[in-house]
């Protein structure tokens, strides 16, 4: 599914990733942990093609990559359900059903007609997550998707996301600072050392 070989990446003189290699199998969920500045978000951006490696190679056979950013990035003029449905193919006959399923999964069914300005930070994050799930894909890149959620919500949502991904045979990389989240959702945990950020 994904193979990263001997990748280097730096911002100016600051090395973020050096001689970094990684393999991700089809259907595997990988959690990436490590201190701030060690290259976790940069790694996701490289996989998504937002950055190009300065050395090394990234081979990605995923047909559809879905990136969930740290910030929700919702359209303020659209309701929650409109924010979710806007990413779906208009030819899909099950749009309403899929939107309802995704909002239910993240616990936002009652907020479907609200606008982003009416939502708490945690609700915005869950709306963004629902939109990503509705969009679908065979490789999901999650950048701290549960950071704005309280412990109870994180605990209930993590296994639901895992089940959703497993049911579709999707692969995923989850960047997180929370070891419990990583243990609940991931098949494998990779910890980037602080030495990656020279």
Protein Blocks (a to p, Z undefined) as FASTA:
>chain_A
ZZcehiacdehjbcfbghiacdddehiacddeddehilpmmmmmmmnopaccfedcdddf
bfbdcdddfbloiafkbcfklmmmmmpcfklmklmmmmmmmmmmnopmmmmmpcfklpcf
klmmmmmmmmmmmnopjbdcdehkllmpcfklmmmmmmmmmmmmmmnopacddddfbfkl
mmmmpmbdcdddfklmZZ
